[in-house]
Amino acid sequence: MYSSVNSPYALRVRDLAQRAGDMREVSVDIVVPSTLGAGLIAVRKGDQMHLDVKLEGLHEGILVSGHARAEATGECSRCLIDISEPVDVEFAEVFAYDASEEFDYQVHDDHVDCEPVVRDAVVLSLPFTPVCRPDCPGLDPVTGERLADVGEQPAPSAADPRWAALGGIQFDNDEPDDNDEHDDSNEHQNTSGHHDADQTTADEERTPADQAE
């Protein structure tokens, strides 16, 4: 059966029990026994955590307060790269000597187990959508590349699917070619020139007698 005494967060308080006004400070480094946080970023199992704790004797129990420091790791919610950020939280809770609805925690076997108190403080401090930097542009929606590495690309224009069927249709070019019009014009000019030349020759061949008539 699991005992809170075996927890790395457990601190011995026998010297303070039933001695209101007494106080003791403790600094301890622990290996996190289970991951703190279930989102994109968390303090992972096996990570190091430093605790600075003050223990104060009260009439009804032991006041436990202090700081917890660790490093949270995970991934950016926008571009999905690995990130880390420091965690520095405060906590304070009373551990009662006897079971009571007034207090959530109790002293067990002359120890206080700070794990649930530290866990709540750490988890509540973690961002729900962590980012590698405040202005992270995220991923390219088409290629999936990280925009911070390649720069933002202009978004491609979306084709209207209603016109997709017309994409393969080819239309004949009914407009006259400029070269054809030029050739027709030259042919017309040549024909007219030949006609004028024939008429001049015919006039020259008429005899004076014909002209007199």
C-alpha positions in Angstrom: 0.0 0.0 0.0 1.3 3.4 -0.9 2.3 5.7 2.0 2.7 9.4 1.7 5.8 9.1 3.7 7.5 7.5 0.7 6.7 10.4 -1.5 9.7 12.7 -2.5 7.4 15.6 -1.6 6.9 14.3 2.0 8.5 16.4 4.8 8.9 15.3 8.4 7.2 17.6 10.9 7.4 15.7 14.2 9.5 18.5 15.8 6.7 21.0 15.0 3.7 19.0 16.0 1.5 20.7 18.7 4.1 23.5 19.0 2.3 26.6 17.7 4.7 29.3 16.7 7.6 27.1 15.9 9.0 27.3 12.4 11.5 25.6 10.2 12.7 26.1 6.6 13.6 23.3 4.2 15.3 23.3 0.8 15.2 20.1 -1.2 15.8 18.9 -4.7 13.6 16.1 -5.9 13.1 14.0 -9.0 9.5 14.5 -10.2 7.9 11.0 -9.8 5.0 11.7 -12.2 4.3 14.2 -14.9 2.7 17.5 -13.8 0.3 18.7 -16.5 -1.5 17.0 -19.4 -1.5 19.6 -22.1 1.1 20.6 -24.7 3.6 21.5 -22.1 4.3 19.9 -18.7 6.9 19.2 -16.1 7.9 15.7 -17.1 8.4 12.6 -15.0 12.1 12.4 -14.1 12.7 16.1 -14.3 14.4 18.0 -11.5 12.4 20.2 -9.1 13.7 22.5 -6.4 11.5 23.2 -3.3 12.0 26.0 -0.8 9.5 25.3 2.0 8.6 27.0 5.3 6.9 24.8 7.9 5.0 26.6 10.7 3.3 25.0 13.7 -0.3 26.1 14.3 -2.8 25.1 17.0 -4.8 23.1 14.4 -2.0 21.9 12.2 1.1 22.7 10.1 1.1 25.6 7.7 3.2 24.7 4.6 4.2 27.5 2.3 7.0 28.0 -0.2 8.2 28.0 -3.8 8.6 25.3 -6.4 11.0 25.7 -9.4 11.3 23.4 -12.4 11.5 23.4 -16.2 8.4 22.6 -18.3 8.9 21.2 -21.8 6.5 20.5 -24.6 5.7 21.9 -28.1 4.6 25.2 -29.6 0.8 25.2 -30.2 1.3 27.0 -33.5 4.4 25.6 -35.2 4.8 22.4 -33.1 8.6 22.8 -32.4 10.0 21.7 -29.1 10.0 24.4 -26.4 10.8 24.8 -22.7 10.0 27.5 -20.2 10.8 27.9 -16.5 8.2 27.2 -13.8 8.3 29.2 -10.6 5.2 28.9 -8.4 4.2 29.7 -4.9 2.0 27.5 -2.7 0.5 27.6 0.8 -1.8 25.1 2.6 -2.6 24.1 6.1 -2.3 20.4 7.0 -4.6 19.6 9.9 -3.7 17.3 12.8 -7.2 15.8 12.7 -9.7 15.1 9.9 -11.9 18.1 9.4 -14.1 19.5 6.6 -12.4 22.8 7.2 -9.1 21.6 5.8 -8.3 19.6 2.6 -5.1 18.0 3.9 -3.9 16.2 7.0 -0.6 15.4 8.7 0.1 11.6 8.3 2.6 9.8 10.4 4.3 13.0 11.4 4.8 14.0 7.7 3.1 16.4 5.3 2.9 15.3 1.7 3.3 18.5 -0.4 2.7 16.7 -3.7 -1.0 17.6 -4.3 -0.3 21.2 -3.3 2.7 21.6 -5.6 0.9 19.7 -8.4 -2.1 22.1 -8.3 0.2 25.2 -8.3 2.3 23.9 -11.2 -0.5 22.7 -13.4 -2.5 26.0 -13.0 0.6 28.0 -14.0 1.2 26.2 -17.3 -0.2 27.9 -20.4 -3.0 26.2 -22.2 -1.7 27.2 -25.7 2.1 27.6 -25.3 4.1 29.3 -28.1 7.7 29.5 -29.0 7.4 33.2 -29.2 4.5 35.6 -29.0 4.5 36.4 -32.7 5.0 32.9 -33.9 3.3 32.7 -37.4 2.6 29.0 -37.2 2.7 26.6 -40.2 2.0 27.1 -43.9 -1.6 25.7 -44.4 -0.6 24.1 -47.7 3.0 22.8 -47.3 3.0 22.4 -43.5 6.4 24.2 -43.3 7.2 26.4 -40.4 6.6 30.0 -41.6 9.3 31.4 -39.3 11.9 29.4 -41.3 10.6 30.0 -44.9 8.8 33.3 -44.5 5.1 33.9 -45.2 4.0 32.9 -48.7 1.0 34.5 -50.6 -2.0 32.3 -50.3 -2.9 30.6 -53.6 -6.2 31.7 -55.1 -8.8 29.0 -54.7 -10.4 27.9 -58.0 -14.2 27.8 -58.1 -15.2 24.2 -58.5 -18.2 25.2 -60.6 -15.9 26.2 -63.4 -13.7 23.1 -63.2 -15.5 21.3 -66.0 -14.6 24.2 -68.4 -10.9 23.8 -67.8 -10.4 21.2 -70.6 -12.4 22.9 -73.3 -10.5 24.4 -76.2 -12.0 27.1 -78.4 -11.2 27.7 -82.1 -9.6 31.1 -82.9 -12.1 32.7 -85.4 -10.3 36.0 -85.6 -8.5 36.6 -88.9 -4.8 36.5 -88.9 -3.0 39.8 -89.4 -0.7 38.2 -92.0 -3.6 36.8 -94.0 -5.2 40.3 -94.2 -1.8 41.7 -95.3 -1.5 39.1 -98.1 -5.0 39.7 -99.3 -4.3 43.4 -99.5 -1.1 42.8 -101.5 -2.9 40.5 -103.9 -5.7 43.0 -104.5 -3.1 45.8 -105.2 -1.2 43.5 -107.7 -4.4 42.6 -109.5 -5.4 46.3 -109.8 -1.9 47.2 -111.1 -2.0 44.5 -113.8 -5.4 45.7 -115.0 -4.2 49.3 -115.3 -1.1 48.2 -117.2 -3.2 46.2 -119.7 -5.5 49.1 -120.3 -2.5 51.4 -121.1 -1.1 49.0 -123.6 -4.4 48.6 -125.3 -4.8 52.4 -125.7 -1.3 52.7 -127.2 -2.0 50.0 -129.8 -5.0 51.8 -131.3 -4.3 53.2 -134.7 -4.6 56.9 -135.6 -7.6 56.0 -137.7 -9.3 54.4 -134.8 -8.5 57.4 -132.7 -10.0 59.7 -135.5 -13.2 57.8 -135.4 
